[in-house]
Amino acid sequence: MNDSQGAGNDRMKDVITDFLTHFSFFEKLDNEGLLVVAENIQLMEMESGEILFSEGDKGDTVYFVVGGELEVIKETVSGREVGIDKVTIATLSKGRSIGEMSVIDNTPRSATVRSLTKSILIALTLDGLNHICNEHPKVGIEILKGISRLLSMNMRKTSSRLADYMLPMG
């Protein structure tokens, strides 16, 4: 019986490591590095309409969407005058991540995330990332490089959108 459980655990690790290769955070990791990550993450399910976290909550986890759809909601200040106090700024599906900044700067969440459908997520906590960095520094460095690449790409997109928005009207 233990052999079949061991085989099942090995199969689950294979499925998780295969899935992780689809995220840019982990694209530079070899199988050994992927196994290290697999040992430090949690799988979680959400029901439709369930809140993953709210704007202002303490953040210490990055989430990867395995299946389903999530919406990212931002509170507005200027929209309150016209009755629009929240706006959906993104919809996330399989292969996307959310909360990258929270494992870097440990600041409150900048938006609310709600599941639009039944969803499956992988969670990597700050404690898990710290454990990886301390026990497997090469793996930790590659993950941090992946986070840096993603944050850099997001910053470039935001800068481009802001520049388009600020074009003089004429």
C-alpha positions, 0 to 999 in steps of 0.5 A, a space after each residue: 500500500 505504501 508503494 502505491 501511495 509513493 507512486 501517487 505522490 510522485 505522480 502528483 509532484 510530476 503534475 505540479 512540476 510540469 504545470 510550474 514550467 508554464 509560469 515565467 517565474 519558474 521557466 529557468 528552473 530544472 526538474 530538481 528546482 521545480 521539485 523544491 518549489 513543489 514542496 513549498 507551495 499549497 494547492 487551493 480551491 475557490 468557489 465562484 464569488 469567493 474573495 481571495 483577498 481584499 484591497 488593504 489586506 496584509 499581503 504575503 502570498 503570490 497566487 498562480 491560476 491553475 484553472 478558472 477566472 479571477 477578477 481584480 477590482 480596484 476601489 476608486 476615489 474620483 468615481 464615487 461622485 458618479 456612483 462608481 466606487 469600484 472598477 475591474 482592472 483585470 481578469 486573470 485565467 490559467 497561467 496568470 499570477 497575482 500578488 507578486 509584489 506582496 512577497 517582495 515588499 510585504 505591503 497591503 494588497 493594492 486591489 481586491 481579487 474575487 473568483 468569477 468561476 470555481 477556480 484552482 490556485 497554487 499559493 507560494 507564501 513569503 515563508 515558503 519563498 524565504 525557505 527556498 532562498 535559505 535552503 536552495 539559494 540558486 532556486 530562490 535567485 531564479 524565482 526572484 529573477 522571474 518575479 523581477 522580470 514580471 514586475 518589470 514587464 508590468 511596469 513597462 505596460 503601465 508606463 506605456 498606458 499612462 503615456 497614451 492616456 496623457 497624450 494632449 487632446 487636440 
